[in-house]
Amino acid sequence: MSVVHNLVTLRLVIHGRVQGVFFRDSMRREAQKLALTGWVRNRSNGTVEAVVQGKSADVDTITRWVRHGPELAQVGRVDIETAAGDYAGFEIL
């Protein structure tokens, strides 16, 4: 985990049935509830990629959430690695 200004920053790649199931918008809403910053986007290979930044406990909460995602998602696995950056809000790219 990268810790900048007491914030944790992680890059998540979510595999499975995660596109076309409102994953990005649902994740944005969850991140905003947790006061996380970063972004989420669809990738051309069918995965969803996100960078999340915030307090350790809140980043842990969203990391647990992405393992199941919204109701219609079927998450196969989540790759997690340290990331860097400084983000003002949470957006869908």
N, C-alpha and C positions, 0 to 999 in steps of 0.2 A: 504494500500500500504506500502510495506517495502521500506525505503529509506536508501541506503548504499552509502556513498561517493557521495551524491547528485544524486543518481540513483534510479529509481523506479524498483522494481522487482515483477512481477505478474505471477501466474500460471493460465493458461487457459485450460479448457477442452471443446472442441467443439463437439457438438452432431449433428447428422443428416447424410446426405449422404456426408461424408467427407473423406472416404477412396476410393482409386481407381480413384480419380479425380484430381490428381496432387496438392493436398492441401499442403503437406509438402514442396515440392520443390517451389511452389508458395509463401508460407509463408517465406521460407528461403530467397528468392529473395527480398520480401518486407522488411524483417527485415534488410537485408544488405543495401538496399537503405536508410533506416532510421538510419543506424549505431547502430542497436540494437545487443545485445548479448543474448545468451541463447541456447535453443534447441527446437526441435519439433519431435514428434514420434507418430506412430499409436499405439493404445492400442487394446488388444484382444477383447474388448467389442464393437468395431466398432467406438469408438470416436478417436479424435486426441487430444493429450495433448502437451502443450508447456509451457516453461518458457521464459519470455521476460524480458530483463533488459536494461534500458537506460534512457534518459531524459524523464521527465513526458509527455511532448507534443508528443514525438515520440512513447512512450508506448500507449498513448491514440489513436494515429493514427493507430497502428497495431491492437489495440483492436477493433476499428471500422471496420477495414478491415476484421478481422476474422468473423464478424457477417454475411458476405456474401461470403467471400472466393473467390476462382477462379471460372471461368465461369460455370463449370459443378457441382460445389458443391451446396448442398441444406442444409444450416445451420438451424437447429431447435432451438438450444439455445447454449449459451456460459456461462459456470460457471467460475467465476473469484474469485481468492483469493490471498492474499499476499503470497509471496514466499521469499526465501533467497538464497544466493549463490553469487559467483563471477565468471563471465564467460569471456573468452577471445574472442570468436567469436560466430557465430550462426551456429549450425550444425543440421543435420538430424540424429537422433539416430535410 
